[in-house]
Amino acid sequence: MQLYFYFDFMSPYSYLAHCRVPAIAAKYGLELLYRPIDLKQAKLAAGNTAPLTVHMPPKQRYSFTDLTRWANRYGVPFTLPKMEGGSVSPSLFASERANLGTYMAIEEGRAGEYVSCVWDQVWGKGRGVGSDEVLVAAAGAMGWSVDRFLAFIESPETKRRYDQDNSAAHERGVFGVPTMIIDDQMWWGNDRLDFMEGYLSVRMGREVSARVAE
C-alpha cells in the first residue's frame, strides 16, 4: 500500500506533517512516496486566488502562534525565515529549486533524508528556502557535489518531472499542502493526520480479520 505525500518546501505545515508522516508509514508498512508540487499552482488550479498569509498581518500573527504550538507539541524547532527591512524577500519562499532537488534524492532512494535536511535549514534554522545557502547545505548533508546537484536541478528533464507531478496532483484534486493520499482517500493538513491514522487502523484491522477468516 502506498502513501502519497504532497508538499512544498515553502509550507511550514508540510514541515510539521513530515515530523509524523514517516513514522505513520513505517507503523502500517506503507510505501511513502514523496511528491513535491508548486503550492501556488495548486491553489490557482483549484480557483483559490486569496492573498498570501504574509500579506495579511492578523492572519500571519495567528499562523505564527499556531505553528509554534504545533512545533512545541512535536518537540521540534520552528523558526520563521527573517525578512529584510520588514518586507518579504523573494528568496524566502522561492521553493522551486529545493523542490526540484527532491528528484535527485528519489533516484537514490533517500527522499526522506533530503526532505528532512532542507526543512531543517528552512523552518528549523529560519533560512529562506530559495537561498543558495539552503541548497549548498542540503547537498553537503547528502554527500553530493554542489555543482552536480545544481546541474540536476536546472536540467529540463527534472523540470519535466516536476511539471508532471504538478499536473497529476491537480487531477487528483490536490489543492493545498500537505496533502496525504492513500487508496481513494485524501487528507489535507497537518491537523488531519489523526484521521488518516484512524483510517489506516480500521483498514488494517479489516485485512487481518479477512486473513483469519480464510
N, CA, C and O of each residue as an XYZ file, in Angstrom:
856
protein
N       0.846     -1.186      0.000
C       0.000      0.000      0.000
C       0.889      1.246      0.000
O       1.950      1.266      0.624
N       0.436      2.281     -0.710
C       1.245      3.482     -0.877
C       0.611      4.693     -0.202
O      -0.609      4.856     -0.191
N       1.465      5.528      0.354
C       1.046      6.800      0.936
C       1.723      7.900      0.134
O       2.944      8.050      0.177
N       0.923      8.670     -0.598
C       1.450      9.796     -1.365
C       1.483     11.023     -0.472
O       0.481     11.391      0.141
N       2.655     11.656     -0.408
C       2.830     12.844      0.424
C       3.165     14.021     -0.487
O       4.275     14.125     -1.010
N       2.187     14.904     -0.668
C       2.361     16.091     -1.499
C       2.785     17.256     -0.609
O       2.162     17.524      0.418
N       3.842     17.938     -1.012
C       4.386     19.003     -0.171
C       5.050     20.076     -1.030
O       5.329     19.872     -2.211
N       5.290     21.206     -0.408
C       6.090     22.284     -0.986
C       6.962     22.774      0.161
O       6.466     23.018      1.261
N       8.256     22.918     -0.091
C       9.162     23.311      0.992
C       8.824     24.671      1.591
O       9.241     24.969      2.710
N       8.076     25.499      0.867
C       7.698     26.795      1.411
C       6.633     26.677      2.504
O       6.368     27.647      3.214
N       6.027     25.506      2.644
C       4.916     25.311      3.574
C       5.384     24.832      4.942
O       5.902     23.721      5.053
N       5.216     25.643      5.989
C       5.600     25.195      7.335
C       4.721     24.057      7.844
O       5.171     23.235      8.642
N       3.475     24.005      7.387
C       2.608     22.916      7.830
C       3.030     21.584      7.189
O       2.815     20.519      7.768
N       3.625     21.649      6.004
C       4.194     20.434      5.407
C       5.375     19.952      6.250
O       5.544     18.754      6.479
N       6.179     20.898      6.703
C       7.303     20.571      7.591
C       6.804     19.866      8.848
O       7.354     18.845      9.259
N       5.766     20.417      9.446
C       5.236     19.822     10.665
C       4.649     18.436     10.402
O       4.864     17.509     11.182
N       3.913     18.300      9.311
C       3.328     16.992      8.991
C       4.415     15.944      8.811
O       4.250     14.791      9.207
N       5.524     16.349      8.213
C       6.603     15.382      7.977
C       7.260     14.922      9.265
O       7.993     13.932      9.272
N       7.005     15.629     10.348
C       7.511     15.170     11.643
C       6.818     13.877     12.076
O       7.335     13.151     12.925
N       5.638     13.586     11.491
C       4.874     12.382     11.869
C       4.674     11.377     10.738
O       4.606     10.172     10.977
N       4.580     11.877      9.512
C       4.205     11.002      8.394
C       5.127      9.801      8.218
O       4.620      8.691      8.054
N       6.466      9.955      8.243
C       7.315      8.768      8.063
C       7.069      7.689      9.120
O       7.085      6.498      8.809
N       6.844      8.100     10.353
C       6.602      7.123     11.418
C       5.271      6.403     11.207
O       5.162      5.203     11.458
N       4.266      7.139     10.745
C       2.969      6.512     10.467
C       3.115      5.508      9.327
O       2.577      4.403      9.389
N       3.850      5.904      8.280
C       4.064      4.997      7.148
C       4.765      3.724      7.599
O       4.395      2.625      7.185
N       5.776      3.872      8.447
C       6.515      2.702      8.934
C       5.635      1.813      9.813
O       5.701      0.586      9.728
N       4.827      2.429     10.641
C       3.965      1.677     11.558
C       3.000      0.756     10.809
O       2.728     -0.363     11.244
N       2.490      1.244      9.682
C       1.489      0.477      8.939
C       2.054     -0.193      7.684
O       1.302     -0.722      6.866
N       3.378     -0.165      7.539
C       4.016     -0.845      6.423
C       3.705     -0.233      5.071
O       3.562     -0.954      4.083
N       3.598      1.093      5.012
C       3.259      1.779      3.778
C       4.508      2.209      3.018
O       5.540      2.504      3.622
N       4.410      2.241      1.713
C       5.466      2.812      0.879
C       5.209      4.314      0.798
O       4.192      4.744      0.253
N       6.116      5.100      1.333
C       5.947      6.546      1.368
C       6.518      7.155      0.085
O       7.717      7.060     -0.179
N       5.645      7.778     -0.703
C       6.036      8.365     -1.981
C       5.985      9.889     -1.884
O       4.918     10.472     -1.688
N       7.131     10.518     -2.019
C       7.232     11.969     -1.922
C       6.909     12.607     -3.265
O       7.435     12.195     -4.299
N       6.038     13.621     -3.245
C       5.648     14.316     -4.459
C       5.724     15.829     -4.226
O       4.785     16.424     -3.697
N       6.840     16.451     -4.621
C       6.934     17.908     -4.494
C       6.048     18.590     -5.527
O       6.029     18.191     -6.691
N       5.317     19.611     -5.108
C       4.483     20.360     -6.041
C       4.593     21.849     -5.735
O       5.086     22.245     -4.680
N       4.129     22.657     -6.667
C       4.107     24.110     -6.515
C       2.793     24.496     -5.839
O       1.728     24.386     -6.447
N       2.862     24.943     -4.599
C       1.656     25.278     -3.842
C       0.843     26.362     -4.534
O      -0.384     26.279     -4.587
N       1.518     27.377     -5.063
C       0.795     28.464     -5.722
C       0.018     27.956     -6.928
O      -1.120     28.368     -7.152
N       0.627     27.062     -7.707
C      -0.069     26.488     -8.856
C      -1.270     25.664     -8.412
O      -2.340     25.740     -9.017
N      -1.090     24.878     -7.353
C      -2.186     24.032     -6.865
C      -3.371     24.881     -6.423
O      -4.521     24.536     -6.693
N      -3.092     25.990     -5.745
C      -4.167     26.868     -5.292
C      -4.895     27.509     -6.472
O      -6.125     27.574     -6.490
N      -4.139     27.975     -7.443
C      -4.752     28.607     -8.609
C      -5.552     27.605     -9.430
O      -6.622     27.933     -9.945
N      -5.034     26.379     -9.553
C      -5.746     25.345    -10.312
C      -7.092     25.026     -9.677
O      -8.028     24.615    -10.363
N      -7.184     25.217     -8.362
C      -8.430     24.955     -7.638
C      -9.316     26.195     -7.529
O     -10.393     26.147     -6.935
N      -8.852     27.308     -8.107
C      -9.636     28.531     -8.069
C      -9.411     29.391     -6.845
O     -10.185     30.312     -6.583
N      -8.363     29.104     -6.091
C      -8.058     29.857     -4.872
C      -7.126     31.023     -5.223
O      -5.942     30.818     -5.486
N      -7.663     32.234     -5.225
C      -6.867     33.411     -5.561
C      -6.645     34.318     -4.348
O      -6.321     35.495     -4.504
N      -6.815     33.779     -3.159
C      -6.634     34.568     -1.937
C      -5.183     35.026     -1.801
O      -4.277     34.344     -2.279
N      -4.949     36.175     -1.155
C      -3.575     36.646     -0.956
C      -2.801     35.725     -0.022
O      -3.390     34.966      0.747
N      -1.472     35.800     -0.096
C      -0.623     35.001      0.780
C      -0.801     35.438      2.230
O      -1.141     36.587      2.512
N      -0.571     34.514      3.129
C      -0.696     34.812      4.558
C       0.217     35.960      4.974
O      -0.156     36.771      5.822
N       1.423     36.037      4.379
C       2.366     37.106      4.758
C       1.842     38.482      4.387
O       2.355     39.488      4.875
N       0.827     38.544      3.530
C       0.247     39.825      3.142
C      -0.994     40.165      3.972
O      -1.656     41.170      3.714
N      -1.309     39.334      4.962
C      -2.448     39.580      5.851
C      -1.941     39.542      7.293
O      -1.951     38.481      7.916
N      -1.496     40.681      7.834
C      -0.864     40.718      9.167
C      -1.615     39.990     10.279
O      -0.986     39.240     11.025
N      -2.935     40.173     10.428
C      -3.616     39.447     11.518
C      -3.507     37.938     11.353
O      -3.254     37.224     12.323
N      -3.697     37.448     10.131
C      -3.584     36.004      9.888
C      -2.150     35.536     10.072
O      -1.909     34.438     10.573
N      -1.204     36.366      9.669
C       0.203     36.000      9.825
C       0.562     35.853     11.299
O       1.264     34.917     11.679
N       0.079     36.780     12.130
C       0.372     36.698     13.566
C      -0.222     35.431     14.166
O       0.430     34.736     14.945
N      -1.474     35.134     13.795
C      -2.101     33.929     14.328
C      -1.379     32.678     13.836
O      -1.161     31.741     14.604
N      -1.007     32.662     12.556
C      -0.337     31.487     11.995
C       0.956     31.185     12.731
O       1.265     30.024     12.999
N       1.716     32.230     13.061
C       2.962     32.010     13.788
C       2.685     31.369     15.145
O       3.401     30.461     15.566
N       1.640     31.847     15.828
C       1.273     31.258     17.120
C       0.870     29.800     16.950
O       1.299     28.937     17.716
N       0.045     29.531     15.947
C      -0.431     28.167     15.702
C       0.722     27.233     15.362
O       0.806     26.121     15.881
N       1.599     27.690     14.494
C       2.748     26.870     14.093
C       3.658     26.580     15.286
O       4.177     25.473     15.429
N       3.842     27.581     16.132
C       4.677     27.393     17.321
C       4.056     26.374     18.270
O       4.764     25.565     18.870
N       2.752     26.416     18.402
C       2.067     25.435     19.254
C       2.290     24.009     18.744
O       2.595     23.099     19.515
N       2.130     23.837     17.432
C       2.333     22.505     16.863
C       3.782     22.044     17.019
O       4.036     20.887     17.354
N       4.721     22.941     16.777
C       6.134     22.585     16.911
C       6.449     22.180     18.345
O       7.200     21.231     18.573
N       5.880     22.892     19.307
C       6.089     22.538     20.707
C       5.489     21.173     21.015
O       6.076     20.388     21.760
N       4.324     20.890     20.445
C       3.698     19.585     20.669
C       4.578     18.466     20.130
O       4.710     17.415     20.755
N       5.180     18.698     18.963
C       6.024     17.672     18.341
C       7.458     17.663     18.884
O       8.218     16.728     18.632
N       7.811     18.695     19.620
C       9.166     18.777     20.150
C      10.210     19.042     19.084
O      11.308     18.489     19.129
N       9.863     19.899     18.112
C      10.792     20.215     17.023
C      10.987     21.721     16.962
O      10.133     22.478     17.422
N      12.118     22.165     16.393
C      12.354     23.609     16.288
C      11.453     24.238     15.238
O      11.069     23.587     14.267
N      11.122     25.492     15.435
C      10.386     26.245     14.424
C      10.870     27.689     14.444
O      10.743     28.384     15.452
N      11.426     28.131     13.318
C      11.964     29.476     13.207
C      11.499     30.093     11.902
O      11.712     29.515     10.836
N      10.867     31.253     11.966
C      10.439     31.940     10.755
C      11.651     32.500     10.026
O      12.533     33.079     10.659
N      11.712     32.342      8.706
C      12.783     32.996      7.946
C      12.733     34.493      8.167
O      11.655     35.082      8.251
N      13.895     35.103      8.261
C      13.963     36.534      8.558
C      13.637     37.375      7.326
O      14.100     37.089      6.222
N      12.842     38.403      7.533
C      12.507     39.329      6.459
C      13.529     40.454      6.408
O      14.154     40.781      7.417
N      13.692     41.032      5.252
C      14.653     42.117      5.059
C      13.929     43.460      5.124
O      13.112     43.778      4.260
N      14.239     44.247      6.163
C      13.601     45.545      6.299
C      12.104     45.476      6.468
O      11.392     46.420      6.125
N      11.610     44.344      7.004
C      10.185     44.190      7.219
C       9.424     43.760      5.992
O       8.208     43.576      6.056
N      10.112     43.593      4.863
C       9.441     43.168      3.634
C       9.834     41.735      3.294
O      10.821     41.210      3.810
N       9.052     41.113      2.421
C       9.285     39.727      2.045
C      10.342     39.653      0.950
O      10.145     40.191     -0.140
N      11.445     39.001      1.227
C      12.485     38.801      0.225
C      12.059     37.691     -0.731
O      11.473     36.699     -0.299
N      12.347     37.847     -2.037
C      11.971     36.804     -2.997
C      12.534     35.426     -2.648
O      11.940     34.405     -2.996
N      13.666     35.395     -1.969
C      14.301     34.108     -1.660
C      13.630     33.371     -0.508
O      13.880     32.183     -0.305
N      12.774     34.070      0.253
C      12.171     33.441      1.421
C      11.276     32.271      1.050
O      11.307     31.233      1.711
N      10.482     32.425      0.003
C       9.500     31.401     -0.337
C       9.643     30.888     -1.768
O       8.729     30.246     -2.286
N      10.767     31.161     -2.408
C      11.010     30.682     -3.776
C      11.516     29.245     -3.709
O      12.721     28.993     -3.744
N      10.587     28.321     -3.612
C      10.938     26.938     -3.261
C      11.207     26.012     -4.446
O      11.563     24.851     -4.241
N      11.047     26.493     -5.673
C      11.117     25.579     -6.810
C      12.424     24.795     -6.870
O      12.404     23.583     -7.083
N      13.550     25.463     -6.688
C      14.832     24.741     -6.812
C      14.968     23.652     -5.753
O      15.421     22.546     -6.049
N      14.576     23.964     -4.524
C      14.629     22.943     -3.465
C      13.677     21.803     -3.783
O      14.010     20.636     -3.574
N      12.480     22.139     -4.295
C      11.522     21.104     -4.681
C      12.107     20.200     -5.759
O      12.011     18.975     -5.674
N      12.713     20.809     -6.773
C      13.305     20.037     -7.869
C      14.403     19.104     -7.367
O      14.562     17.998     -7.883
N      15.151     19.539     -6.378
C      16.224     18.708     -5.842
C      15.742     17.408     -5.246
O      16.517     16.461     -5.108
N      14.460     17.349     -4.889
C      13.894     16.127     -4.314
C      14.064     14.940     -5.256
O      14.255     13.810     -4.804
N      13.996     15.189     -6.556
C      14.064     14.086     -7.515
C      15.424     13.392     -7.517
O      15.510     12.196     -7.795
N      16.472     14.126     -7.212
C      17.793     13.504     -7.116
C      17.814     12.530     -5.943
O      18.373     11.437     -6.038
N      17.201     12.937     -4.843
C      17.122     12.060     -3.678
C      16.209     10.872     -3.946
O      16.488      9.761     -3.494
N      15.126     11.095     -4.677
C      14.225      9.998     -5.018
C      14.975      8.935     -5.830
O      14.811      7.737     -5.600
N      15.789      9.383     -6.770
C      16.544      8.443     -7.601
C      17.499      7.593     -6.774
O      17.816      6.466     -7.155
N      17.956      8.123     -5.651
C      18.874      7.391     -4.779
C      18.148      6.662     -3.649
O      18.785      6.017     -2.816
N      16.833      6.761     -3.620
C      16.081      6.140     -2.537
C      16.290      6.819     -1.200
O      16.221      6.167     -0.157
N      16.550      8.144     -1.213
C      16.858      8.891      0.011
C      15.990     10.141      0.146
O      16.414     11.144      0.720
N      14.787     10.070     -0.381
C      13.925     11.256     -0.392
C      13.659     11.783      1.018
O      13.741     12.988      1.256
N      13.343     10.892      1.942
C      13.050     11.326      3.301
C      14.218     12.051      3.939
O      14.033     13.025      4.669
N      15.418     11.574      3.662
C      16.623     12.199      4.218
C      16.799     13.609      3.666
O      17.091     14.545      4.411
N      16.618     13.752      2.363
C      16.768     15.065      1.725
C      15.723     16.050      2.231
O      16.041     17.188      2.576
N      14.482     15.603      2.270
C      13.396     16.461      2.729
C      13.670     16.952      4.153
O      13.459     18.126      4.459
N      14.128     16.073      4.999
C      14.435     16.454      6.380
C      15.579     17.465      6.429
O      15.554     18.397      7.233
N      16.586     17.279      5.564
C      17.729     18.200      5.522
C      17.281     19.606      5.138
O      17.674     20.585      5.772
N      16.459     19.701      4.100
C      16.011     21.020      3.634
C      15.142     21.686      4.686
O      15.331     22.863      4.993
N      14.192     20.946      5.241
C      13.320     21.560      6.231
C      14.048     21.947      7.505
O      13.642     22.893      8.181
N      15.111     21.241      7.847
C      15.913     21.639      8.995
C      16.534     23.013      8.752
O      16.631     23.831      9.666
N      16.952     23.257      7.509
C      17.531     24.547      7.158
C      16.476     25.655      7.143
O      16.713     26.755      7.642
N      15.315     25.354      6.567
C      14.305     26.386      6.332
C      13.505     26.718      7.584
O      13.554     27.845      8.078
N      12.763     25.730      8.098
C      11.882     26.009      9.237
C      12.534     25.681     10.572
O      12.054     26.103     11.624
N      13.639     24.923     10.528
C      14.386     24.682     11.756
C      15.304     25.847     12.085
O      15.349     26.324     13.220
N      16.050     26.306     11.050
C      17.049     27.358     11.259
C      16.603     28.725     10.731
O      17.279     29.725     10.970
N      15.481     28.779     10.021
C      14.954     30.063      9.580
C      15.664     30.668      8.385
O      15.832     31.885      8.314
N      16.085     29.829      7.443
C      16.751     30.325      6.236
C      15.793     30.305      5.047
O      14.985     29.385      4.917
N      15.875     31.295      4.198
C      14.997     31.385      3.041
C      15.155     30.177      2.140
O      16.273     29.829      1.762
N      14.044     29.529      1.788
C      14.102     28.278      1.032
C      14.703     28.476     -0.352
O      15.212     27.522     -0.941
N      14.655     29.699     -0.885
C      15.211     29.940     -2.207
C      16.671     30.340     -2.196
O      17.230     30.628     -3.254
N      17.302     30.368     -1.045
C      18.691     30.819     -0.958
C      19.670     29.726     -1.367
O      19.406     28.536     -1.190
N      20.793     30.146     -1.911
C      21.858     29.198     -2.250
C      22.367     28.492     -1.000
O      22.794     27.339     -1.054
N      22.316     29.199      0.125
C      22.797     28.645      1.393
C      22.085     27.343      1.738
O      22.711     26.388      2.197
N      20.772     27.310      1.515
C      19.989     26.113      1.816
C      20.372     24.971      0.897
O      20.532     23.837      1.349
N      20.520     25.255     -0.387
C      20.855     24.214     -1.350
C      22.256     23.658     -1.104
O      22.468     22.448     -1.182
N      23.192     24.521     -0.814
C      24.568     24.078     -0.539
C      24.608     23.214      0.717
O      25.291     22.191      0.754
N      23.867     23.633      1.751
C      23.834     22.864      2.992
C      23.201     21.497      2.766
O      23.675     20.494      3.299
N      22.128     21.456      1.974
C      21.464     20.179      1.703
C      22.373     19.251      0.918
O      22.459     18.060      1.217
N      23.046     19.788     -0.081
C      23.970     18.968     -0.873
C      25.077     18.404      0.009
O      25.442     17.235     -0.116
N      25.609     19.234      0.898
C      26.660     18.774      1.798
C      26.179     17.679      2.721
O      26.883     16.693      2.940
N      24.975     17.845      3.270
C      24.425     16.838      4.176
C      24.175     15.513      3.459
O      24.280     14.444      4.061
N      23.845     15.590      2.172
C      23.568     14.384      1.386
C      24.836     13.785      0.791
O      24.798     12.689      0.232
N      25.967     14.497      0.905
C      27.220     13.999      0.337
C      27.296     14.180     -1.167
O      27.972     13.413     -1.852
N      26.606     15.192     -1.692
C      26.581     15.450     -3.127
C      27.519     16.600     -3.491
O      27.744     17.512     -2.695
N      28.054     16.539     -4.690
C      28.771     17.676     -5.248
C      27.762     18.794     -5.503
O      26.708     18.560     -6.095
N      28.084     19.998     -5.060
C      27.167     21.118     -5.259
C      26.939     21.368     -6.745
O      25.809     21.614     -7.167
N      28.011     21.306     -7.547
C      27.876     21.547     -8.983
C      26.959     20.505     -9.629
O      26.108     20.840    -10.453
N      27.141     19.258     -9.251
C      26.293     18.189     -9.807
C      24.842     18.378     -9.384
O      23.925     18.190    -10.183
N      24.643     18.748     -8.134
C      23.295     18.957     -7.615
C      22.601     20.098     -8.350
O      21.449     19.955     -8.760
N      23.280     21.220     -8.521
C      22.681     22.366     -9.197
C      22.410     22.064    -10.668
O      21.410     22.515    -11.225
N      23.299     21.304    -11.290
C      23.088     20.931    -12.685
C      21.852     20.047    -12.815
O      21.088     20.179    -13.771
N      21.658     19.154    -11.863
C      20.472     18.285    -11.864
C      19.213     19.128    -11.743
O      18.244     18.909    -12.469
N      19.222     20.087    -10.833
C      18.061     20.942    -10.609
C      17.698     21.715    -11.871
O      16.521     21.905    -12.178
N      18.707     22.152    -12.589
C      18.483     23.009    -13.756
C      18.196     22.239    -15.042
O      17.929     22.848    -16.078
N      18.247     20.914    -14.989
C      18.064     20.132    -16.208
C      16.605     20.140    -16.662
O      15.703     20.125    -15.824
N      16.359     20.165    -17.967
C      14.985     20.138    -18.492
C      14.216     18.887    -18.061
O      13.003     18.948    -17.861
N      14.904     17.762    -17.917
C      14.244     16.525    -17.535
C      13.679     16.626    -16.120
O      12.570     16.162    -15.855
N      14.444     17.232    -15.216
C      13.962     17.399    -13.849
C      12.739     18.306    -13.817
O      11.767     18.023    -13.116
N      12.788     19.394    -14.576
C      11.647     20.315    -14.638
C      10.428     19.603    -15.240
O       9.300     19.841    -14.808
N      10.646     18.744    -16.220
C       9.541     18.000    -16.824
C       8.869     17.108    -15.781
O       7.641     17.047    -15.713
N       9.669     16.419    -14.973
C       9.107     15.553    -13.936
C       8.291     16.365    -12.934
O       7.237     15.928    -12.474
N       8.786     17.532    -12.610
C       8.089     18.416    -11.669
C       6.751     18.857    -12.248
O       5.734     18.845    -11.555
N       6.754     19.243    -13.505
C       5.513     19.655    -14.163
C       4.508     18.504    -14.198
O       3.310     18.709    -14.005
N       5.006     17.293    -14.446
C       4.130     16.122    -14.471
C       3.508     15.874    -13.103
O       2.318     15.575    -13.003
N       4.311     15.999    -12.051
C       3.779     15.783    -10.702
C       2.755     16.850    -10.338
O       1.763     16.558     -9.670
N       2.991     18.087    -10.776
C       2.013     19.141    -10.529
C       0.703     18.840    -11.239
O      -0.368     18.966    -10.646
N       0.779     18.448    -12.494
C      -0.431     18.142    -13.260
C      -1.183     16.960    -12.644
O      -2.407     16.988    -12.516
N      -0.427     15.916    -12.262
C      -1.057     14.735    -11.656
C      -1.730     15.093    -10.336
O      -2.802     14.576    -10.021
N      -1.103     15.976     -9.567
C      -1.686     16.403     -8.288
C      -2.998     17.151     -8.520
O      -3.978     16.931     -7.808
N      -3.010     18.034     -9.515
C      -4.235     18.784     -9.806
C      -5.352     17.833    -10.216
O      -6.504     18.008     -9.820
N      -5.003     16.823    -11.016
C      -6.008     15.857    -11.469
C      -6.579     15.034    -10.318
O      -7.729     14.598    -10.370
N      -5.776     14.824     -9.285
C      -6.242     14.059     -8.128
C      -6.994     14.933     -7.128
O      -7.467     14.440     -6.104
N      -7.103     16.206     -7.418
C      -7.843     17.096     -6.534
C      -7.023     17.729     -5.433
O      -7.591     18.262     -4.480
N      -5.704     17.689     -5.533
C      -4.845     18.294     -4.517
C      -4.889     19.815     -4.687
O      -4.528     20.332     -5.744
N      -5.323     20.518     -3.666
C      -5.483     21.970     -3.746
C      -4.611     22.710     -2.737
O      -4.612     23.940     -2.700
N      -3.881     21.979     -1.935
C      -3.010     22.587     -0.940
C      -2.045     21.553     -0.395
O      -2.097     20.379     -0.761
N      -1.160     22.006      0.487
C      -0.192     21.091      1.104
C      -0.130     21.376      2.603
O      -0.399     22.494      3.040
N       0.226     20.359      3.385
C       0.491     18.979      2.976
C      -0.802     18.240      2.648
O      -1.833     18.443      3.288
N      -0.723     17.391      1.650
C      -1.842     16.503      1.328
C      -1.325     15.078      1.317
O      -0.280     14.790      0.734
N      -2.060     14.188      1.965
C      -1.727     12.771      2.008
C      -2.844     11.988      1.329
O      -4.023     12.227      1.593
N      -2.476     11.058      0.458
C      -3.467     10.234     -0.223
C      -3.109      8.759     -0.058
O      -1.980      8.343     -0.317
N      -4.092      7.988      0.375
C      -3.987      6.524      0.482
C      -5.257      5.950     -0.146
O      -6.365      6.381      0.173
N      -5.089      4.984     -1.031
C      -6.246      4.441     -1.748
C      -6.960      5.603     -2.450
O      -6.337      6.361     -3.193
N      -8.261      5.736     -2.210
C      -9.016      6.845     -2.790
C      -9.337      7.907     -1.749
O     -10.220      8.740     -1.956
N      -8.616      7.878     -0.624
C      -8.863      8.804      0.475
C      -7.786      9.889      0.522
O      -6.602      9.616      0.328
N      -8.221     11.122      0.783
C      -7.293     12.245      0.840
C      -7.463     13.008      2.149
O      -8.577     13.192      2.639
N      -6.335     13.447      2.704
C      -6.336     14.279      3.909
C      -5.456     15.487      3.645
O      -4.331     15.355      3.163
N      -5.974     16.666      3.963
C      -5.216     17.902      3.769
C      -4.927     18.531      5.119
O      -5.840     18.797      5.900
N      -3.668     18.766      5.385
C      -3.287     19.478      6.588
C      -2.628     18.627      7.649
O      -2.957     17.454      7.831
N      -1.693     19.242      8.340
C      -1.010     18.592      9.455
C      -1.995     18.150     10.532
O      -1.771     17.151     11.215
N      -3.094     18.904     10.680
C      -4.068     18.598     11.732
C      -5.045     17.495     11.350
O      -6.001     17.239     12.081
N      -4.817     16.831     10.202
C      -5.687     15.723      9.796
C      -4.989     14.364      9.870
O      -5.537     13.355      9.426
N      -3.793     14.344     10.428
C      -3.040     13.092     10.482
C      -3.701     12.048     11.374
O      -3.605     10.852     11.100
N      -4.366     12.482     12.427
C      -5.058     11.519     13.293
C      -6.194     10.832     12.546
O      -6.446      9.644     12.743
N      -6.884     11.592     11.678
C      -7.935     10.986     10.867
C      -7.346      9.964      9.893
O      -7.921      8.898      9.672
N      -6.200     10.303      9.318
C      -5.545      9.375      8.400
C      -5.140      8.095      9.127
O      -5.326      6.992      8.613
N      -4.590      8.256     10.316
C      -4.172      7.070     11.059
C      -5.382      6.245     11.499
O      -5.308      5.019     11.575
N      -6.484      6.915     11.784
C      -7.708      6.184     12.124
C      -8.182      5.335     10.961
O      -8.614      4.198     11.146
N      -8.100      5.890      9.762
C      -8.480      5.142      8.558
C      -7.581      3.921      8.396
O      -8.056      2.826      8.092
N      -6.291      4.114      8.600
C      -5.347      3.010      8.447
C      -5.601      1.917      9.487
O      -5.524      0.728      9.178
N      -5.899      2.325     10.706
C      -6.152      1.349     11.760
C      -7.349      0.472     11.415
O      -7.301     -0.748     11.576
N      -8.422      1.099     10.939
C      -9.619      0.341     10.565
C      -9.332     -0.543      9.358
O      -9.730     -1.708      9.324
N      -8.644      0.014      8.373
C      -8.348     -0.752      7.157
C      -7.498     -1.967      7.465
O      -7.780     -3.063      6.980
N      -6.461     -1.786      8.265
C      -5.582     -2.901      8.607
C      -6.323     -3.934      9.439
O      -6.104     -5.135      9.283
N      -7.196     -3.474     10.320
C      -7.978     -4.404     11.126
C      -8.867     -5.282     10.271
O      -9.024     -6.472     10.544
N      -9.446     -4.700      9.244
C     -10.291     -5.469      8.331
C      -9.472     -6.496      7.562
O      -9.928     -7.616      7.334
N      -8.259     -6.111      7.163
C      -7.408     -7.048      6.419
C      -7.010     -8.220      7.292
O      -6.986     -9.361      6.830
N      -6.693     -7.947      8.563
C      -6.336     -9.017      9.477
C      -7.521     -9.948      9.683
O      -7.355    -11.167      9.669
N      -8.694     -9.403      9.871
C      -9.897    -10.209     10.066
C     -10.176    -11.077      8.846
O     -10.576    -12.234      8.970
N      -9.956    -10.498      7.656
C     -10.203    -11.258      6.430
C      -9.232    -12.430      6.311
O      -9.613    -13.519      5.882
N      -7.982    -12.202      6.693
C      -6.986    -13.294      6.611
C      -7.306    -14.399      7.606
O      -7.154    -15.582      7.301
N      -7.748    -14.014      8.789
C      -8.085    -15.003      9.822
C      -9.265    -15.855      9.375
O      -9.337    -17.049      9.667
N     -10.189    -15.218      8.663
C     -11.407    -15.906      8.237
C     -11.164    -16.868      7.072
O     -11.994    -17.738      6.805
N     -10.046    -16.720      6.385
C      -9.768    -17.571      5.226
C      -9.457    -19.015      5.635
O      -9.201    -19.858      4.776
